[in-house]
Amino acid sequence: MSETGDSSNNYENGGRISGEQIKALQILIQAAHVAQKKGAFELPEAELVSQAVKAFVVKKEGDGETGASNESSSTNETTPKVI
């Protein structure tokens, strides 16, 4: 395999992630959001989960963190995109 090919689904070490793995990761991210909304995590745990989710979620250009306005739209979110 060449490292100069399409790198959109490559890990830094050259591995590939399958579509099935991407879907599984999206489900895990959604589960983390649901668990947090239900108070499953204490503050330090929530911070770790948030950092882990941010490592995989790709923000759309122009999306900003605006606090309360994000909360009201959270029920209408689409599936997070992962890198």
C-alpha positions in Angstrom: 0.0 0.0 0.0 1.1 3.5 -0.8 1.0 6.3 1.8 0.4 8.8 -0.9 -3.2 7.6 -1.7 -6.4 8.9 -0.3 -5.8 9.8 3.3 -9.4 10.7 4.3 -9.9 7.5 6.2 -6.2 6.8 7.1 -4.8 6.8 10.6 -1.4 8.4 11.1 0.2 5.0 11.2 -1.2 4.1 7.8 -4.2 2.0 8.9 -7.7 2.4 7.4 -11.0 2.8 9.2 -14.0 1.1 7.6 -17.4 2.5 7.1 -18.7 0.1 9.7 -16.1 1.4 12.2 -17.2 5.0 11.5 -20.8 4.1 12.1 -19.8 2.4 15.4 -17.8 5.4 16.4 -20.8 7.7 15.6 -23.0 5.5 17.8 -20.5 5.7 20.7 -20.3 9.5 20.4 -24.1 9.7 20.4 -24.2 7.5 23.5 -21.8 9.7 25.3 -24.0 12.7 24.5 -27.1 10.9 25.8 -25.3 9.7 28.9 -24.1 13.2 29.7 -27.6 14.7 29.3 -28.8 12.1 31.8 -26.1 13.0 34.3 -24.1 9.8 34.0 -20.7 11.5 34.4 -19.2 13.6 37.1 -17.4 16.8 36.0 -13.9 15.3 35.6 -15.3 12.3 33.7 -17.4 14.5 31.5 -14.3 16.5 30.6 -12.4 13.4 29.5 -15.4 12.1 27.5 -15.7 15.6 25.9 -12.0 15.6 24.9 -12.3 12.2 23.4 -15.4 13.1 21.4 -13.7 16.3 20.1 -10.8 14.2 18.8 -13.2 12.5 16.3 -15.9 15.1 15.6 -15.3 17.3 12.6 -16.9 20.8 12.9 -18.4 22.4 9.8 -16.7 25.6 8.8 -18.5 28.5 10.4 -19.8 26.5 13.4 -19.0 28.3 16.6 -19.5 27.5 20.2 -22.3 29.8 21.2 -23.4 28.2 24.4 -27.2 28.1 24.9 -28.1 28.3 21.2 -26.3 24.9 20.7 -28.3 23.3 23.4 -31.6 24.2 21.8 -30.6 22.7 18.5 -29.0 19.6 20.0 -32.3 17.6 19.6 -32.1 18.3 15.8 -28.4 17.4 15.4 -27.4 15.3 12.5 -25.0 12.4 13.0 -21.6 13.7 13.9 -18.9 13.5 11.2 -15.7 11.7 12.3 -12.2 11.9 10.9 
